[in-house]
């Protein structure tokens, strides 16, 4: 459903590569979590796969078609994106922000105001923000805004012809533990219904819980990709992040902060 084939993305002409020789596929019904150190290229990869960045070389494809070749409205009916943070310049309510997800469907056959209203109501409920519908978006907390953006993406994909794709960049960063768990369960449910889900996560235990496969990035390259139990091993993570890890996926995987604090600064990444 979403695929990078020998993908290269350069920061600007003549500057360094942000993504280099990257090949990764997320199939319909699959959750792939992307993890790695800061600056590894996680957000860049997501934006390229979403069609927001044009590759310097290689292909980023949605449903077998290069993302750049899709008409924007038709692409928006197949894939939705939740970015790290979204600031709005207009005084919209939470419900109005969610309704923005229906814009690609305006003029589509079988659409209409009633259909859009139902999609918005369902998305607000599913994201657990129905009680915030009339609140001004600007007055919401960071976590509440993130949940509204998730609802907006769900409304966007409501009624879409399968297969569909949902790409999320650190969606749990502003959420409390209960809402993080709820979102991860929602992502698993979307995948079970046939959506291809690509999610950037810093919390490796979240990745172990939600993902069918975990892709670890390092300096713009794919360092490893496979089932969580095979990829999220303390020795491999220590080499990737430059600090010790302990535990194992499913039972609790943690950086060993005490050992890391004792590591000379020049040895840290």
C-alpha positions in Angstrom: 0.0 0.0 0.0 2.8 2.4 0.9 6.3 1.8 -0.4 9.7 3.4 -0.6 12.0 1.9 -3.3 15.7 2.9 -3.1 14.5 6.3 -1.8 16.8 9.2 -1.5 15.8 12.6 0.0 18.3 15.5 0.0 17.9 18.5 2.4 18.4 20.9 -0.6 20.4 20.8 -3.8 24.1 20.3 -3.0 23.4 19.5 0.7 23.5 16.2 2.6 21.1 13.3 2.2 18.4 13.0 4.8 17.3 9.6 3.5 19.6 7.4 1.6 18.9 4.1 -0.3 15.8 3.4 1.8 13.4 0.6 0.8 10.4 -0.1 3.0 6.9 -1.4 2.4 3.8 -1.2 4.5 1.0 -3.5 3.3 -2.7 -3.2 3.8 -3.6 -4.4 7.2 -0.2 -3.9 8.7 1.3 -1.6 11.3 4.9 -0.6 10.8 6.5 1.5 13.6 9.5 3.7 12.7 12.0 4.4 15.5 15.5 5.7 15.9 17.6 8.5 17.3 16.8 12.2 16.7 17.8 13.2 13.2 17.8 9.7 11.9 15.3 10.7 9.1 12.0 9.4 10.6 9.9 12.4 9.9 11.5 12.9 6.5 10.7 9.3 5.5 7.1 9.8 6.6 6.7 13.1 4.7 8.2 11.5 1.5 5.8 8.5 1.7 2.9 10.9 2.3 3.8 12.8 -0.9 4.7 16.0 1.0 8.4 15.8 -0.1 9.6 14.9 -3.6 12.4 12.3 -3.5 15.8 13.2 -4.9 15.9 9.7 -6.3 14.0 6.5 -6.0 10.2 6.2 -5.6 7.7 6.8 -2.8 4.5 5.1 -3.8 0.9 4.9 -2.6 -1.1 2.0 -4.1 1.6 1.4 -6.6 1.6 5.0 -8.0 4.3 7.5 -7.1 2.9 9.8 -4.5 3.9 12.9 -6.5 1.8 11.6 -9.5 -1.5 11.5 -7.6 -3.9 14.4 -8.0 -3.9 15.9 -4.5 -7.6 15.5 -3.9 -7.5 11.8 -4.9 -4.4 11.1 -2.8 -6.2 12.7 0.2 -9.0 10.3 -0.2 -6.6 7.4 0.1 -4.2 8.5 2.8 -4.3 10.7 5.8 -1.4 12.2 7.8 -1.1 13.2 11.5 1.9 15.5 12.0 3.8 16.2 15.2 2.2 19.6 15.8 -0.4 21.6 13.9 -0.9 25.3 14.6 -4.0 27.0 13.2 -4.3 30.7 12.4 -8.1 30.7 12.4 -10.4 30.5 15.4 -11.9 27.1 14.7 -13.7 24.7 17.1 -12.5 21.2 17.6 -15.4 19.9 15.5 -14.5 22.4 12.7 -10.9 21.1 12.7 -12.1 17.5 12.4 -14.5 18.6 9.5 -11.4 19.8 7.6 -10.7 16.1 7.0 -13.9 16.0 4.8 -12.7 18.6 2.4 -11.3 16.1 -0.1 -14.7 14.5 -0.3 -16.6 17.7 -1.3 -18.2 17.1 -4.6 -17.7 13.3 -4.5 -20.6 11.1 -5.4 -22.5 9.7 -2.4 -21.2 12.6 -0.3 -23.0 15.6 1.1 -23.5 17.5 4.3 -25.3 14.7 6.1 -22.5 12.1 5.2 -19.8 14.6 6.3 -21.6 15.3 9.6 -21.9 11.6 10.4 -18.2 11.0 9.6 -17.1 13.9 11.8 -19.3 12.7 14.7 -18.0 9.2 14.4 -14.4 10.4 14.3 -14.8 12.6 17.4 -16.3 9.7 19.3 -13.6 7.2 18.2 -10.8 9.6 19.2 -12.4 10.3 22.5 -12.9 14.0 21.9 -16.7 14.3 21.3 -16.9 16.3 24.6 -14.5 18.9 23.1 -16.4 19.4 19.9 -17.5 23.0 20.7 -14.3 24.0 22.3 -12.0 26.5 20.6 -9.0 24.5 19.2 -6.6 27.2 20.4 -7.7 26.7 24.0 -7.0 22.9 24.1 -4.0 21.3 25.7 -1.3 19.7 23.5 -2.7 16.2 24.1 -6.3 17.3 23.3 -5.1 19.0 20.1 -3.3 15.8 19.1 -6.4 13.7 19.7 -8.5 16.2 17.6 -5.9 15.9 14.8 -6.2 12.1 15.0 -10.0 12.5 14.7 -9.5 14.7 11.7 -7.5 12.0 10.0 -10.1 9.3 10.9 -12.9 11.6 9.4 -10.8 12.0 6.2 -10.6 8.2 5.7 -14.2 7.6 6.5 -15.8 5.9 3.5 -12.6 5.8 1.5 -12.2 3.0 -1.0 -9.7 0.4 0.4 -6.8 0.1 0.6 -6.2 3.2 2.7 -3.1 4.5 4.5 -2.6 6.4 7.8 0.8 8.0 8.5 1.4 9.4 12.0 4.5 11.3 13.3 5.0 10.8 17.0 1.2 10.8 17.7 1.6 9.7 21.4 4.1 12.4 22.4 1.6 14.7 24.1 -0.8 12.0 25.3 -1.2 10.6 28.8 -0.8 6.8 29.4 -4.5 6.0 29.1 -4.9 7.9 25.8 -1.6 6.5 24.4 -3.0 3.0 25.1 -6.4 4.0 23.5 -4.7 5.3 20.4 -2.5 2.2 19.9 -5.6 0.0 20.2 -7.3 2.2 17.6 -4.4 1.8 15.2 -4.5 -1.9 15.6 -8.2 -1.8 14.8 -7.6 0.3 11.7 -5.1 -2.2 10.5 -7.5 -5.1 11.1 -9.9 -3.3 8.9 -7.3 -3.2 6.1 -5.6 0.2 6.6 -1.8 0.4 6.1 -0.5 2.2 9.2 3.0 3.8 9.4 3.7 5.4 12.8 6.8 7.1 14.1 7.4 6.4 17.8 10.1 7.2 20.3 8.7 4.8 22.9 10.0 1.4 22.0 7.5 -0.4 24.3 4.7 1.3 22.3 6.3 0.1 19.1 6.6 -3.4 20.5 2.9 -3.4 21.4 1.4 -1.9 18.3 3.6 -2.9 15.4 3.8 -6.0 13.2 7.2 -4.8 12.2 9.6 -2.2 13.5 11.9 -0.2 11.2 15.0 1.2 13.0 16.6 4.2 11.2 20.2 5.5 11.7 21.6 8.5 9.9 19.0 8.3 7.1 19.5 4.6 6.5 17.4 1.5 7.4 19.4 -0.2 10.2 17.0 -3.0 10.8 13.4 -4.0 10.0 11.5 -7.0 11.3 9.1 -8.3 14.1 9.6 -6.4 17.4 11.0 -9.4 19.2 13.7 -9.8 16.6 14.6 -6.1 16.2 14.2 -4.5 19.6 17.1 -6.3 21.4 19.1 -4.5 24.0 22.5 -5.0 22.2 21.2 -3.7 18.9 19.5 -0.7 20.6 22.6 0.1 22.6 24.6 0.2 19.3 21.9 2.4 17.7 21.3 4.9 20.5 24.7 4.8 22.2 23.4 4.0 25.6 22.7 0.6 27.4 19.3 -1.0 27.3 17.8 -3.7 29.5 14.7 -5.8 29.4 12.9 -7.3 26.3 9.9 -6.4 24.1 6.6 -7.2 25.8 8.1 -7.4 29.3 9.4 -3.8 29.4 12.4 -2.5 27.4 14.1 0.4 29.1 17.2 2.5 28.6 19.6 2.1 31.5 19.9 5.7 32.5 22.2 5.1 35.4 24.7 3.3 33.2 24.3 6.0 30.5 25.0 8.8 33.0 28.2 7.1 33.9 29.3 6.9 30.3 31.9 9.6 29.4 30.2 12.4 27.3 32.5 11.9 24.4 31.2 8.3 24.0 27.6 9.3 23.8 25.8 9.9 20.5 
